[in-house]
């Protein structure tokens, strides 16, 4: 609750007593409603370690987003528009948090969008062959496994690629 109120103060710079009271009430409601969701178990030293690992993951994710942006700029500016859209299946982490973290990390990276989570896999649309190769290489999945402390999802012998039509957009 204190974090939510601090965030409200930092972003809103409220000076009016009404704003302070409504911010405090909002923080209490958010804390009461989401407290049980955010903390499925009691926070511990392991939780602090995961938080530290997540802080290490943030620059890695930012670098992946920047690289993908630059790659997509090259694709868009190329007169031939070299896109090769396809839907691929990527092994998903076991925990709900790990799946959400990986799915959102993939979606934040330009050129890829997580479409669905089905049968222990993420269904991802990749716009280019390069973005698909980066996805299948599994760097983000390894980092998510590092953050969550889970074992790496076992890749299939053949990763399914769906919806590709050669020569069409």
GROMACS elastic network, one bead per residue, 0.5 to 0.9 nm:
[ bonds ]
;  ai    aj funct       b0    kb
    1     4     6  0.51477   500
    1     5     6  0.62030   500
    1     6     6  0.84959   500
    1    24     6  0.84537   500
    1    26     6  0.89881   500
    1    27     6  0.52469   500
    1    28     6  0.57276   500
    1    29     6  0.83638   500
    1    30     6  0.70858   500
    1    32     6  0.80636   500
    1    35     6  0.85241   500
    2     5     6  0.50665   500
    2     6     6  0.59308   500
    2     7     6  0.84184   500
    2    24     6  0.87798   500
    2    27     6  0.72893   500
    2    28     6  0.85637   500
    2    31     6  0.85600   500
    3     7     6  0.60188   500
    3     8     6  0.85153   500
    3    27     6  0.82403   500
    4     7     6  0.50548   500
    4     8     6  0.61868   500
    4     9     6  0.86761   500
    4    23     6  0.87613   500
    4    24     6  0.86743   500
    4    26     6  0.83850   500
    4    27     6  0.53045   500
    4    28     6  0.84268   500
    4    30     6  0.75886   500
    4    31     6  0.76638   500
    5     9     6  0.61776   500
    5    10     6  0.85807   500
    5    23     6  0.63581   500
    5    24     6  0.60333   500
    5    25     6  0.89280   500
    5    26     6  0.79379   500
    5    27     6  0.52685   500
    5    28     6  0.83575   500
    6     9     6  0.50309   500
    6    10     6  0.60892   500
    6    11     6  0.86121   500
    6    27     6  0.89493   500
    7    10     6  0.50873   500
    7    11     6  0.61497   500
    7    12     6  0.83140   500
    8    11     6  0.53544   500
    8    12     6  0.57010   500
    8    13     6  0.77265   500
    8    14     6  0.83479   500
    8    23     6  0.65403   500
    8    24     6  0.87266   500
    8    27     6  0.81985   500
    9    12     6  0.53734   500
    9    13     6  0.52421   500
    9    14     6  0.63219   500
    9    20     6  0.81779   500
    9    23     6  0.78902   500
   10    13     6  0.58886   500
   10    14     6  0.86995   500
   11    14     6  0.86446   500
   12    19     6  0.89556   500
   14    17     6  0.80297   500
   14    18     6  0.87913   500
   14    19     6  0.56835   500
   14    20     6  0.62671   500
   14    23     6  0.86202   500
   15    18     6  0.85458   500
   15    19     6  0.69398   500
   15    20     6  0.70858   500
   16    19     6  0.52836   500
   16    20     6  0.64924   500
   16    21     6  0.88622   500
   17    20     6  0.50188   500
   17    21     6  0.61577   500
   17    22     6  0.85852   500
   18    21     6  0.51922   500
   18    22     6  0.61162   500
   18    23     6  0.84188   500
   19    22     6  0.52294   500
   19    23     6  0.59370   500
   19    24     6  0.85101   500
   20    23     6  0.50897   500
   20    24     6  0.61423   500
   20    25     6  0.86467   500
   21    24     6  0.50811   500
   21    25     6  0.61443   500
   21    26     6  0.84979   500
   22    25     6  0.50534   500
   22    26     6  0.59839   500
   22    27     6  0.84850   500
   23    26     6  0.50686   500
   23    27     6  0.61080   500
   23    28     6  0.86339   500
   24    27     6  0.50651   500
   24    28     6  0.62311   500
   24    29     6  0.87027   500
   25    28     6  0.50725   500
   25    29     6  0.62421   500
   25    30     6  0.86199   500
   26    29     6  0.51176   500
   26    30     6  0.61004   500
   26    31     6  0.84602   500
   27    30     6  0.50977   500
   27    31     6  0.59681   500
   27    32     6  0.84753   500
   28    31     6  0.50596   500
   28    32     6  0.60081   500
   28    33     6  0.85012   500
   29    32     6  0.51209   500
   29    33     6  0.60120   500
   29    34     6  0.82890   500
   30    33     6  0.52802   500
   30    34     6  0.57152   500
   30    35     6  0.75767   500
   31    34     6  0.54230   500
   31    35     6  0.50760   500
   31    36     6  0.85682   500
   32    35     6  0.54619   500
   32    36     6  0.75947   500
   33    36     6  0.69864   500
   33    37     6  0.77329   500
   34    37     6  0.50420   500
   34    38     6  0.59088   500
   34    39     6  0.83655   500
   35    38     6  0.52898   500
   35    39     6  0.60169   500
   35    40     6  0.85424   500
   36    39     6  0.53102   500
   36    40     6  0.60439   500
   36    41     6  0.84707   500
   37    40     6  0.58865   500
   38    41     6  0.86410   500
   39    42     6  0.63146   500
   39    43     6  0.69612   500
   40    43     6  0.87927   500
   41    44     6  0.87363   500
   42    47     6  0.88049   500
   43    46     6  0.77573   500
   43    47     6  0.56351   500
   43    48     6  0.77267   500
   44    47     6  0.50975   500
   44    48     6  0.65498   500
   44    49     6  0.87644   500
   45    48     6  0.50188   500
   45    49     6  0.62622   500
   45    50     6  0.86988   500
   46    50     6  0.62178   500
   46    51     6  0.85980   500
   47    50     6  0.50434   500
   47    51     6  0.62020   500
   47    52     6  0.86662   500
   48    52     6  0.62652   500
   48    53     6  0.86758   500
   49    52     6  0.50276   500
   49    53     6  0.62023   500
   49    54     6  0.85460   500
   49   147     6  0.86227   500
   50    54     6  0.60638   500
   50    55     6  0.86378   500
   50   146     6  0.85184   500
   50   147     6  0.56145   500
   50   148     6  0.62870   500
   50   149     6  0.75216   500
   51    55     6  0.63458   500
   51    56     6  0.88336   500
   51   147     6  0.77788   500
   52    55     6  0.50974   500
   52    56     6  0.65468   500
   52    57     6  0.87797   500
   52   147     6  0.83294   500
   53    56     6  0.50485   500
   53    57     6  0.62571   500
   53    58     6  0.89094   500
   53   146     6  0.71508   500
   53   147     6  0.50836   500
   53   148     6  0.82634   500
   54    58     6  0.63463   500
   54   144     6  0.85097   500
   54   146     6  0.86090   500
   54   147     6  0.54545   500
   54   148     6  0.83876   500
   55    58     6  0.53930   500
   55    59     6  0.76918   500
   55   147     6  0.89209   500
   56    59     6  0.64201   500
   56    60     6  0.72273   500
   56   147     6  0.85237   500
   57    60     6  0.51386   500
   57    61     6  0.61569   500
   57    62     6  0.86102   500
   57   143     6  0.66642   500
   57   144     6  0.79249   500
   57   146     6  0.86202   500
   57   147     6  0.71920   500
   58    61     6  0.51218   500
   58    62     6  0.61080   500
   58    63     6  0.86051   500
   59    63     6  0.60447   500
   59    64     6  0.85468   500
   60    63     6  0.51361   500
   60    64     6  0.62705   500
   60    65     6  0.86969   500
   60   140     6  0.86433   500
   60   143     6  0.83594   500
   61    64     6  0.50363   500
   61    65     6  0.61870   500
   61    66     6  0.86601   500
   61   105     6  0.70597   500
   61   108     6  0.87084   500
   61   109     6  0.82281   500
   61   140     6  0.77294   500
   61   143     6  0.89290   500
   62    65     6  0.50772   500
   62    66     6  0.62223   500
   62    67     6  0.86435   500
   62   109     6  0.88004   500
   63    66     6  0.50978   500
   63    67     6  0.61183   500
   63    68     6  0.85297   500
   64    67     6  0.51307   500
   64    68     6  0.60691   500
   64    69     6  0.84859   500
   64   109     6  0.67493   500
   64   140     6  0.85991   500
   65    68     6  0.51409   500
   65    69     6  0.60510   500
   65    70     6  0.86792   500
   65   105     6  0.88393   500
   65   108     6  0.68482   500
   65   110     6  0.65653   500
   66    69     6  0.50159   500
   66    70     6  0.62579   500
   66    71     6  0.85972   500
   66   109     6  0.81789   500
   66   110     6  0.86585   500
   67    70     6  0.52320   500
   67    71     6  0.61804   500
   67    72     6  0.86077   500
   67   109     6  0.87422   500
   67   110     6  0.89892   500
   68    72     6  0.60232   500
   68    73     6  0.85031   500
   68   109     6  0.61625   500
   68   110     6  0.55369   500
   68   111     6  0.70001   500
   68   131     6  0.73952   500
   69    72     6  0.50998   500
   69    73     6  0.61099   500
   69    74     6  0.86972   500
   69   109     6  0.76380   500
   69   110     6  0.57894   500
   69   111     6  0.80620   500
   70    73     6  0.50491   500
   70    74     6  0.63763   500
   70    75     6  0.87725   500
   71    74     6  0.52111   500
   71    75     6  0.64316   500
   71    76     6  0.88319   500
   71   110     6  0.87972   500
   71   111     6  0.88085   500
   71   130     6  0.83743   500
   71   131     6  0.85051   500
   72    76     6  0.61186   500
   72    77     6  0.85196   500
   72   110     6  0.70459   500
   72   111     6  0.67315   500
   72   127     6  0.89878   500
   72   128     6  0.85324   500
   72   131     6  0.89553   500
   73    76     6  0.51330   500
   73    77     6  0.60454   500
   73    78     6  0.84594   500
   74    77     6  0.52591   500
   74    78     6  0.60359   500
   74    81     6  0.89626   500
   75    78     6  0.52795   500
   75    79     6  0.84544   500
   75    80     6  0.83932   500
   75    81     6  0.57419   500
   75    82     6  0.60012   500
   75    83     6  0.71497   500
   75   128     6  0.84788   500
   76    79     6  0.77593   500
   76    80     6  0.88563   500
   76    81     6  0.60036   500
   76    82     6  0.81797   500
   76    83     6  0.88621   500
   77    80     6  0.86410   500
   77    81     6  0.73667   500
   78    81     6  0.53047   500
   78    82     6  0.72321   500
   79    82     6  0.83687   500
   80    83     6  0.87714   500
   82   128     6  0.74533   500
   83   127     6  0.60156   500
   83   129     6  0.74292   500
   83   169     6  0.71499   500
   84   126     6  0.80294   500
   84   127     6  0.58529   500
   84   129     6  0.58393   500
   84   164     6  0.76150   500
   84   165     6  0.84288   500
   84   166     6  0.79213   500
   84   167     6  0.81464   500
   84   168     6  0.80552   500
   84   169     6  0.71114   500
   85   125     6  0.70878   500
   85   126     6  0.56374   500
   85   128     6  0.56522   500
   85   129     6  0.75405   500
   85   132     6  0.87691   500
   85   163     6  0.79397   500
   85   164     6  0.65007   500
   85   165     6  0.83398   500
   85   168     6  0.89081   500
   85   169     6  0.71239   500
   86   124     6  0.83229   500
   86   125     6  0.57698   500
   86   126     6  0.54970   500
   86   127     6  0.65858   500
   86   128     6  0.77859   500
   86   129     6  0.83205   500
   86   132     6  0.79655   500
   86   161     6  0.64389   500
   86   162     6  0.59878   500
   86   163     6  0.55598   500
   86   164     6  0.50504   500
   86   165     6  0.82941   500
   87   115     6  0.88127   500
   87   123     6  0.67307   500
   87   124     6  0.54610   500
   87   126     6  0.61160   500
   87   127     6  0.87089   500
   87   132     6  0.87698   500
   87   160     6  0.81024   500
   87   161     6  0.55864   500
   87   163     6  0.60303   500
   87   164     6  0.74887   500
   88   122     6  0.81585   500
   88   123     6  0.58607   500
   88   124     6  0.52946   500
   88   125     6  0.63615   500
   88   126     6  0.73008   500
   88   132     6  0.76691   500
   88   135     6  0.89104   500
   88   136     6  0.84206   500
   88   159     6  0.69811   500
   88   160     6  0.56293   500
   88   162     6  0.61875   500
   88   163     6  0.88435   500
   89    92     6  0.89955   500
   89   121     6  0.60102   500
   89   122     6  0.55756   500
   89   124     6  0.61843   500
   89   125     6  0.88757   500
   89   136     6  0.87518   500
   89   159     6  0.61429   500
   89   160     6  0.55773   500
   89   161     6  0.68627   500
   89   162     6  0.84911   500
   90   120     6  0.87484   500
   90   121     6  0.53615   500
   90   122     6  0.50856   500
   90   123     6  0.65154   500
   90   124     6  0.73370   500
   90   135     6  0.79118   500
   90   136     6  0.69926   500
   90   138     6  0.85186   500
   90   141     6  0.89631   500
   90   155     6  0.75110   500
   90   156     6  0.86046   500
   90   159     6  0.70978   500
   90   160     6  0.83461   500
   91   120     6  0.63735   500
   91   122     6  0.62561   500
   91   123     6  0.89897   500
   91   141     6  0.84698   500
   91   152     6  0.88812   500
   91   153     6  0.56246   500
   91   154     6  0.66837   500
   91   155     6  0.58987   500
   91   156     6  0.76377   500
   91   159     6  0.88324   500
   92    95     6  0.87048   500
   92    98     6  0.77918   500
   92    99     6  0.57421   500
   92   102     6  0.76634   500
   92   103     6  0.84568   500
   92   117     6  0.79607   500
   92   119     6  0.89141   500
   92   120     6  0.54467   500
   92   122     6  0.56928   500
   92   141     6  0.79680   500
   92   152     6  0.88254   500
   92   153     6  0.61765   500
   92   154     6  0.88404   500
   93    96     6  0.77288   500
   93    97     6  0.84611   500
   93    98     6  0.53337   500
   93    99     6  0.52448   500
   93   100     6  0.89232   500
   93   102     6  0.78659   500
   93   120     6  0.75505   500
   93   121     6  0.81945   500
   93   141     6  0.78777   500
   93   144     6  0.81716   500
   93   145     6  0.72964   500
   93   150     6  0.73648   500
   93   151     6  0.79929   500
   93   152     6  0.70810   500
   93   153     6  0.56704   500
   94    97     6  0.85600   500
   94    98     6  0.67913   500
   94    99     6  0.69725   500
   94   120     6  0.74600   500
   94   150     6  0.75566   500
   94   151     6  0.85902   500
   94   153     6  0.76144   500
   95    98     6  0.51162   500
   95    99     6  0.62173   500
   95   100     6  0.85786   500
   95   148     6  0.84563   500
   95   150     6  0.80960   500
   96    99     6  0.51164   500
   96   100     6  0.60934   500
   96   101     6  0.85007   500
   97   100     6  0.51183   500
   97   101     6  0.59946   500
   97   102     6  0.85411   500
   97   148     6  0.78797   500
   98   101     6  0.50732   500
   98   102     6  0.60789   500
   98   103     6  0.83939   500
   98   144     6  0.64397   500
   98   145     6  0.72909   500
   98   147     6  0.84047   500
   98   148     6  0.62774   500
   98   150     6  0.81448   500
   99   102     6  0.52826   500
   99   103     6  0.59246   500
   99   104     6  0.84243   500
   99   117     6  0.81970   500
   99   120     6  0.89656   500
   99   121     6  0.88476   500
   99   122     6  0.80085   500
   99   144     6  0.87097   500
  100   103     6  0.51034   500
  100   104     6  0.59411   500
  100   105     6  0.83370   500
  101   104     6  0.53034   500
  101   105     6  0.59910   500
  101   106     6  0.85706   500
  101   144     6  0.68610   500
  102   105     6  0.50116   500
  102   106     6  0.60934   500
  102   107     6  0.85406   500
  102   122     6  0.87645   500
  102   140     6  0.69260   500
  102   141     6  0.63802   500
  102   143     6  0.88655   500
  102   144     6  0.61800   500
  103   106     6  0.52172   500
  103   107     6  0.61964   500
  103   108     6  0.86468   500
  103   113     6  0.81429   500
  103   114     6  0.56789   500
  103   115     6  0.87296   500
  103   116     6  0.87787   500
  103   117     6  0.84339   500
  103   122     6  0.70598   500
  103   124     6  0.85490   500
  104   108     6  0.60082   500
  104   109     6  0.86187   500
  104   113     6  0.85413   500
  104   114     6  0.74458   500
  105   108     6  0.51402   500
  105   109     6  0.64524   500
  105   140     6  0.74109   500
  105   144     6  0.89089   500
  106   109     6  0.52808   500
  106   110     6  0.82132   500
  106   111     6  0.89944   500
  106   112     6  0.61415   500
  106   113     6  0.63024   500
  106   114     6  0.64380   500
  106   124     6  0.81184   500
  106   135     6  0.79276   500
  106   140     6  0.76596   500
  107   110     6  0.70983   500
  107   111     6  0.82318   500
  107   112     6  0.57014   500
  107   114     6  0.55509   500
  107   115     6  0.88124   500
  107   124     6  0.85329   500
  108   111     6  0.89152   500
  108   112     6  0.78121   500
  108   113     6  0.77263   500
  109   112     6  0.60700   500
  109   113     6  0.78398   500
  109   131     6  0.89919   500
  110   113     6  0.78676   500
  110   127     6  0.88461   500
  110   131     6  0.85133   500
  111   125     6  0.80745   500
  111   126     6  0.57724   500
  111   127     6  0.50737   500
  111   128     6  0.69251   500
  111   131     6  0.63219   500
  111   132     6  0.87134   500
  112   124     6  0.66262   500
  112   125     6  0.55374   500
  112   127     6  0.63055   500
  112   128     6  0.85766   500
  112   131     6  0.68599   500
  112   132     6  0.78626   500
  112   135     6  0.83825   500
  113   123     6  0.86130   500
  113   124     6  0.55329   500
  113   125     6  0.52389   500
  113   126     6  0.67225   500
  113   127     6  0.87940   500
  114   117     6  0.79757   500
  114   122     6  0.66382   500
  114   123     6  0.58962   500
  114   125     6  0.63718   500
  114   126     6  0.88338   500
  115   122     6  0.75297   500
  115   123     6  0.54739   500
  115   124     6  0.54168   500
  115   125     6  0.66911   500
  116   121     6  0.83495   500
  116   122     6  0.59075   500
  116   124     6  0.71800   500
  117   120     6  0.69076   500
  117   121     6  0.57035   500
  117   123     6  0.59712   500
  117   124     6  0.89127   500
  118   121     6  0.53432   500
  118   122     6  0.63728   500
  118   123     6  0.71588   500
  119   122     6  0.83507   500
  124   132     6  0.89888   500
  124   135     6  0.89472   500
  125   132     6  0.84030   500
  126   129     6  0.74993   500
  126   130     6  0.87628   500
  126   131     6  0.60592   500
  126   132     6  0.54106   500
  126   135     6  0.83378   500
  127   130     6  0.85382   500
  127   131     6  0.67853   500
  127   132     6  0.74851   500
  128   131     6  0.52770   500
  128   132     6  0.62214   500
  128   133     6  0.86162   500
  129   133     6  0.60458   500
  129   134     6  0.86188   500
  130   133     6  0.50264   500
  130   134     6  0.61962   500
  130   135     6  0.85338   500
  131   134     6  0.51189   500
  131   135     6  0.61340   500
  131   136     6  0.86422   500
  132   135     6  0.50253   500
  132   136     6  0.61245   500
  132   137     6  0.84722   500
  133   136     6  0.51285   500
  133   137     6  0.59558   500
  133   138     6  0.88222   500
  134   137     6  0.50862   500
  134   138     6  0.68892   500
  134   139     6  0.74324   500
  134   140     6  0.88293   500
  135   138     6  0.55921   500
  135   139     6  0.73646   500
  135   140     6  0.75425   500
  135   141     6  0.85585   500
  136   139     6  0.83076   500
  136   159     6  0.80147   500
  137   140     6  0.85958   500
  137   141     6  0.88705   500
  138   141     6  0.50909   500
  138   142     6  0.61902   500
  138   143     6  0.87142   500
  139   142     6  0.51817   500
  139   143     6  0.63468   500
  139   144     6  0.87065   500
  140   143     6  0.50785   500
  140   144     6  0.61213   500
  140   145     6  0.85551   500
  141   144     6  0.50719   500
  141   145     6  0.61404   500
  141   146     6  0.85891   500
  141   152     6  0.72652   500
  141   153     6  0.79648   500
  142   145     6  0.50411   500
  142   146     6  0.62130   500
  142   147     6  0.87459   500
  142   151     6  0.88417   500
  142   152     6  0.63772   500
  142   153     6  0.87443   500
  143   147     6  0.62345   500
  143   148     6  0.86638   500
  144   147     6  0.50310   500
  144   148     6  0.61067   500
  144   149     6  0.81950   500
  144   150     6  0.82987   500
  144   152     6  0.86857   500
  145   148     6  0.52375   500
  145   149     6  0.55494   500
  145   150     6  0.50073   500
  145   151     6  0.61010   500
  145   152     6  0.57258   500
  145   153     6  0.82813   500
  146   149     6  0.52117   500
  146   150     6  0.69793   500
  146   151     6  0.82818   500
  146   152     6  0.85688   500
  147   150     6  0.80426   500
  148   151     6  0.88021   500
  150   153     6  0.84742   500
  151   154     6  0.86641   500
  152   155     6  0.86950   500
  155   158     6  0.80039   500
  155   159     6  0.74832   500
  156   159     6  0.57547   500
  156   160     6  0.86292   500
  158   161     6  0.89640   500
  161   164     6  0.72857   500
  164   168     6  0.84573   500
  165   168     6  0.57780   500
  165   169     6  0.78622   500
  166   169     6  0.84788   500
